[in-house]
Amino acid sequence: MLFEEKISQAKNNVSNYLEEGLLKKVDFDKNILGILIQNSEESLIEAQKVNSFLWKIVMSYYSMFYIANAVLLKSGYKVGHKIAHKVTSDALIVIIKDKLKKELLEDYETVKEEALNFIKADEIIQSFEFERSKRSKVQYETTQKIKESKAKTSINRAKEFMLAMKKLL
């Protein structure tokens, strides 16, 4: 679950990002959306093929990063190039989390499991932050054995994240 402190900090950060131009309100661009979705899908496909555990994790994360940015674009926001990964993470919490909860709730009503979906929405958004942190750590600080153990989790999280985000497109 996302802690209130994390949510509050993300709200403050997003406000600052908007003021500083790190996150911008934009008009919807179908071409950019298509590129982001294609990059996301390609990254996940390649993550499953590659033999390197480091690159499985990195590509899994990037599949999440691209689809997250597609959903943000669909919602009228574009992340800039500076600290793009942190901006994306905070924007998911502030702009997308409640939309995802609503979408999951609509799905949920057909199966009558509302409480689990609210928890699931937080977990899906939080999985982006987990993978962002892991990607950075694994890319620069981790041994091969640890990379191997984390690669499978990364791919599974990326698949689940992509499915959830695509519901918002």
C-alpha positions as CSV (number, residue, x, y, z in Angstrom):
1,M,0.0,0.0,0.0
2,L,1.1,3.5,-0.7
3,F,1.6,5.4,2.5
4,E,-0.1,8.8,3.0
5,E,3.3,10.5,3.5
6,K,4.4,9.2,0.0
7,I,1.1,10.3,-1.5
8,S,1.4,13.8,0.1
9,Q,5.1,14.1,-1.1
10,A,4.1,13.1,-4.6
11,K,1.3,15.7,-4.7
12,N,3.8,18.4,-3.6
13,N,6.3,17.2,-6.2
14,V,3.8,17.1,-9.0
15,S,2.8,20.7,-8.2
16,N,6.5,21.7,-8.4
17,Y,7.0,19.7,-11.6
18,L,4.2,21.5,-13.3
19,E,5.6,24.9,-12.2
20,E,9.1,24.0,-13.3
21,G,7.9,22.5,-16.6
22,L,9.1,19.0,-15.8
23,L,5.5,17.9,-16.3
24,K,3.4,19.7,-18.8
25,K,-0.3,19.8,-19.7
26,V,-0.5,18.9,-23.4
27,D,-3.0,18.1,-26.1
28,F,-3.5,14.5,-26.9
29,D,-1.2,13.2,-29.7
30,K,-2.2,9.9,-31.2
31,N,1.2,9.4,-32.9
32,I,3.2,9.8,-29.7
33,L,0.7,7.5,-27.9
34,G,1.3,4.9,-30.5
35,I,5.1,5.2,-30.2
36,L,4.9,4.9,-26.4
37,I,2.7,1.8,-26.5
38,Q,4.9,0.2,-29.2
39,N,8.0,0.9,-27.1
40,S,6.3,-0.6,-24.1
41,E,5.2,-3.8,-25.8
42,E,8.6,-4.2,-27.6
43,S,10.5,-3.8,-24.3
44,L,8.4,-6.5,-22.6
45,I,8.8,-8.9,-25.5
46,E,12.6,-8.4,-25.6
47,A,12.8,-8.7,-21.8
48,Q,11.4,-12.2,-22.1
49,K,13.8,-13.1,-24.8
50,V,17.1,-11.8,-23.5
51,N,19.5,-14.0,-21.5
52,S,20.9,-11.3,-19.3
53,F,19.1,-11.0,-16.0
54,L,20.2,-7.3,-15.8
55,W,18.6,-6.5,-19.1
56,K,15.4,-8.5,-18.2
57,I,15.0,-6.2,-15.3
58,V,15.9,-3.0,-17.2
59,M,13.6,-3.8,-20.1
60,S,10.8,-4.9,-17.9
61,Y,11.0,-1.6,-16.1
62,Y,11.1,0.3,-19.4
63,S,8.0,-1.4,-20.6
64,M,6.3,-0.1,-17.5
65,F,7.9,3.4,-17.9
66,Y,6.6,3.7,-21.5
67,I,3.1,2.5,-20.8
68,A,2.9,4.8,-17.8
69,N,3.9,7.7,-20.0
70,A,1.2,6.6,-22.5
71,V,-1.4,6.7,-19.9
72,L,-0.2,10.1,-18.6
73,L,-0.3,11.4,-22.2
74,K,-3.8,10.1,-22.7
75,S,-4.7,12.1,-19.5
76,G,-3.2,15.3,-20.9
77,Y,0.3,15.3,-19.4
78,K,3.7,14.9,-20.9
79,V,6.8,14.2,-18.8
80,G,9.9,16.1,-19.7
81,H,13.4,14.7,-20.1
82,K,14.8,15.9,-16.7
83,I,14.3,13.4,-13.9
84,A,11.7,11.7,-16.1
85,H,11.5,8.5,-14.1
86,K,10.8,10.2,-10.8
87,V,8.4,12.6,-12.4
88,T,6.6,9.7,-14.0
89,S,6.4,7.8,-10.6
90,D,5.0,10.8,-8.8
91,A,2.5,11.6,-11.6
92,L,1.2,8.1,-11.5
93,I,0.4,8.4,-7.9
94,V,-1.2,11.9,-8.2
95,I,-2.9,11.7,-11.6
96,I,-3.5,8.0,-12.4
97,K,-4.0,6.1,-9.2
98,D,-7.6,7.2,-8.7
99,K,-8.4,6.6,-12.4
100,L,-7.0,3.2,-12.1
101,K,-9.0,2.5,-9.0
102,K,-12.2,3.6,-10.8
103,E,-11.4,1.3,-13.8
104,L,-10.7,-1.6,-11.5
105,L,-13.8,-0.9,-9.6
106,E,-15.9,-1.1,-12.8
107,D,-14.2,-4.4,-13.6
108,Y,-14.7,-5.4,-10.0
109,E,-18.4,-4.9,-10.0
110,T,-18.7,-7.7,-12.4
111,V,-16.9,-10.0,-10.0
112,K,-17.9,-8.3,-6.7
113,E,-14.4,-8.0,-5.2
114,E,-14.1,-4.2,-4.7
115,A,-11.8,-4.2,-1.7
116,L,-9.1,-6.2,-3.4
117,N,-9.1,-4.0,-6.4
118,F,-8.5,-0.9,-4.3
119,I,-5.6,-2.6,-2.8
120,K,-4.5,-3.8,-6.2
121,A,-4.5,-0.3,-7.7
122,D,-2.1,0.9,-5.0
123,E,0.1,-2.2,-5.6
124,I,0.2,-1.7,-9.4
125,I,1.2,1.9,-9.0
126,Q,3.7,1.0,-6.3
127,S,5.2,-1.7,-8.5
128,F,6.4,1.0,-10.8
129,E,8.3,2.6,-8.0
130,F,9.7,-0.8,-6.9
131,E,11.0,-1.5,-10.4
132,R,12.4,2.1,-10.8
133,S,14.4,1.6,-7.7
134,K,15.4,-1.9,-8.5
135,R,16.4,-1.0,-12.1
136,S,18.7,1.7,-10.8
137,K,20.2,-0.6,-8.1
138,V,20.6,-3.6,-10.3
139,Q,22.0,-1.6,-13.1
140,Y,24.8,-0.1,-11.1
141,E,25.3,-2.0,-7.8
142,T,24.2,-5.7,-7.9
143,T,25.8,-9.1,-8.3
144,Q,24.8,-11.5,-11.1
145,K,23.2,-13.9,-8.6
146,I,20.9,-11.2,-7.3
147,K,20.0,-10.0,-10.8
148,E,18.9,-13.5,-11.7
149,S,16.6,-13.8,-8.7
150,K,15.0,-10.4,-9.4
151,A,14.5,-10.7,-13.2
152,K,11.5,-13.0,-13.1
153,T,9.7,-10.7,-10.7
154,S,10.4,-7.7,-12.9
155,I,8.9,-9.4,-16.0
156,N,5.8,-10.4,-14.1
157,R,5.3,-7.0,-12.6
158,A,5.8,-5.4,-16.0
159,K,3.1,-7.7,-17.5
160,E,0.6,-6.9,-14.8
161,F,1.4,-3.2,-14.9
162,M,1.0,-3.0,-18.7
163,L,-2.4,-4.8,-18.6
164,A,-3.7,-2.4,-15.9
165,M,-2.4,0.7,-17.7
166,K,-3.9,-0.4,-21.1
167,K,-7.3,-0.3,-19.5
168,L,-6.8,3.4,-19.1
169,L,-6.0,4.0,-22.7
